[in-house]
Amino acid sequence: MKAFLYTCFFCFFVQLSSAQDSLTKVINADTNNATAYYQRGLIYSKQRNYLNALFDFDKAIKLKPDYAEAYDERANTLLDGDLFHEDSIVRPHDTSWAWSDYHKSIALNPKFAKAYYDRGYRLGMLQNGIPTTWGIPDLYKAKELGYPIKDTNVNGWFYFIPTH
């Protein structure tokens, strides 16, 4: 079983690296390709290379200011990468940048269900990992827009679980 899991991880890593290399070639050929920067940012984020992901999402947004998906993923990257801790070179102690990106993403595309889910999930986890009710309206909106989640009530707390 351990060998199987290692093989799966290795194949996934090789596929990501190969895709990253391909996107880098596309970017080298066309430095104005916002989609290539966005896609490579997604790969960097999956690899937990958050600073490079942030750079690529920034570049995608600079090239295409109405890129709702890039704003959403930049917010996720900022929060996933904990780029707000006191030693951060990005934005020490300033999480407002991420929240502003979620709001911008939704303002650009009010039917972007994933942005509602991401913002709602993050709002629901604001109290040091203890679920709150703050994100519930966004999570219901994501579900209404077709985001694949189911809501579950456990001991009075609502949990929204992705089903994909």
Legacy VTK file of the C-alpha trace (Angstrom):
# vtk DataFile Version 3.0
C-alpha trace
ASCII
DATASET POLYDATA
POINTS 164 float
0.000 0.000 0.000
2.817 2.403 0.888
4.478 1.801 -2.496
1.166 2.432 -4.263
0.677 5.751 -2.467
4.248 6.764 -3.239
3.699 5.941 -6.912
0.474 7.979 -7.008
2.197 10.947 -5.378
5.166 10.673 -7.740
2.911 10.586 -10.823
0.939 13.588 -9.550
4.151 15.507 -8.846
5.616 14.657 -12.265
2.396 15.748 -13.982
2.405 19.060 -12.115
6.071 19.646 -12.914
5.497 18.827 -16.567
2.503 21.157 -16.755
4.493 23.873 -14.969
7.330 23.518 -17.490
4.868 23.714 -20.393
3.234 26.840 -18.995
6.623 28.460 -18.433
7.380 27.895 -22.131
4.053 29.479 -23.064
4.823 32.473 -20.815
8.325 32.824 -22.293
6.770 32.891 -25.767
3.971 35.299 -24.780
4.560 37.337 -21.634
1.054 38.836 -21.938
-0.798 35.533 -21.538
-2.867 36.052 -18.377
-4.348 32.554 -18.556
-0.912 30.923 -18.569
0.134 32.915 -15.489
-3.122 31.957 -13.772
-2.742 28.253 -14.601
0.886 28.199 -13.470
-0.161 29.994 -10.278
-2.616 27.164 -9.597
0.206 24.652 -9.977
2.521 26.597 -7.679
-0.278 26.780 -5.138
-0.829 22.993 -5.308
2.907 22.579 -4.726
2.648 24.961 -1.750
5.021 27.348 -3.458
2.885 30.272 -2.341
5.175 33.181 -3.172
5.548 32.097 -6.801
1.800 31.436 -6.963
1.170 34.927 -5.625
3.506 36.415 -8.232
1.685 34.607 -11.046
-1.786 35.582 -9.818
-0.597 39.190 -9.474
0.701 39.107 -13.047
-2.529 37.551 -14.373
-4.563 40.305 -12.655
-2.247 43.014 -13.964
-2.693 41.690 -17.504
-6.443 41.103 -17.139
-7.930 43.294 -14.373
-11.365 41.643 -14.671
-10.016 38.112 -14.020
-12.389 37.029 -11.212
-10.827 33.570 -10.877
-7.356 35.061 -10.364
-8.612 37.320 -7.553
-10.235 34.316 -5.850
-7.111 32.170 -6.108
-4.853 35.000 -4.991
-6.978 35.326 -1.845
-6.779 31.561 -1.269
-3.013 31.651 -1.760
-2.554 34.520 0.668
-4.511 32.683 3.354
-3.235 29.147 2.602
0.354 30.355 2.559
-0.101 32.281 5.812
1.498 35.245 4.086
0.324 37.577 6.858
2.474 36.398 9.758
4.719 38.993 11.378
7.843 37.952 9.433
6.067 37.941 6.077
7.607 39.908 3.246
4.165 40.212 1.668
1.709 41.891 4.056
2.561 41.424 7.728
-0.583 41.396 9.919
-2.821 42.568 7.045
-5.440 40.027 5.974
-7.621 42.751 4.429
-5.917 42.184 1.079
-7.294 38.635 0.861
-10.824 39.692 1.860
-10.721 42.503 -0.658
-9.767 39.969 -3.357
-12.748 37.751 -2.494
-15.062 40.765 -2.676
-13.534 41.881 -5.991
-13.893 38.388 -7.460
-17.586 38.298 -6.574
-18.143 41.877 -7.765
-16.618 40.968 -11.139
-18.699 37.803 -11.427
-21.713 37.639 -9.078
-22.469 34.102 -10.320
-19.006 32.745 -9.451
-20.077 30.052 -6.976
-16.544 28.981 -6.025
-15.671 32.507 -4.842
-18.711 32.499 -2.536
-17.697 29.066 -1.252
-14.066 30.086 -0.662
-15.010 33.315 1.125
-17.731 31.615 3.152
-15.449 28.760 4.170
-12.740 31.207 5.288
-15.230 33.391 7.165
-16.520 30.284 8.915
-13.039 29.433 10.179
-12.004 32.860 11.447
-12.077 32.109 15.161
-8.793 30.175 15.462
-10.169 27.175 13.615
-13.446 27.125 15.551
-16.434 27.189 13.185
-18.501 30.364 13.216
-21.748 31.242 11.476
-20.263 34.236 9.628
-19.740 32.409 6.353
-23.086 30.616 6.157
-24.794 33.131 3.809
-21.921 32.811 1.311
-21.972 29.025 1.552
-25.710 28.930 0.889
-25.212 31.300 -2.056
-22.496 29.008 -3.454
-24.854 26.049 -3.148
-27.686 28.022 -4.769
-25.368 28.846 -7.693
-24.566 25.157 -8.148
-21.341 24.676 -6.213
-21.282 20.981 -5.249
-21.595 21.061 -1.461
-23.907 19.539 1.079
-24.754 21.164 4.381
-24.757 19.162 7.577
-25.875 20.165 11.052
-23.727 18.610 13.797
-24.432 19.581 17.400
-25.906 22.901 16.320
-23.033 23.793 13.959
-23.485 23.886 10.211
-20.776 22.287 8.127
-20.556 22.600 4.370
-18.700 19.765 2.720
-17.588 19.836 -0.938
-19.006 16.845 -2.800
-16.607 16.881 -5.747
LINES 1 165
164 0 1 2 3 4 5 6 7 8 9 10 11 12 13 14 15 16 17 18 19 20 21 22 23 24 25 26 27 28 29 30 31 32 33 34 35 36 37 38 39 40 41 42 43 44 45 46 47 48 49 50 51 52 53 54 55 56 57 58 59 60 61 62 63 64 65 66 67 68 69 70 71 72 73 74 75 76 77 78 79 80 81 82 83 84 85 86 87 88 89 90 91 92 93 94 95 96 97 98 99 100 101 102 103 104 105 106 107 108 109 110 111 112 113 114 115 116 117 118 119 120 121 122 123 124 125 126 127 128 129 130 131 132 133 134 135 136 137 138 139 140 141 142 143 144 145 146 147 148 149 150 151 152 153 154 155 156 157 158 159 160 161 162 163
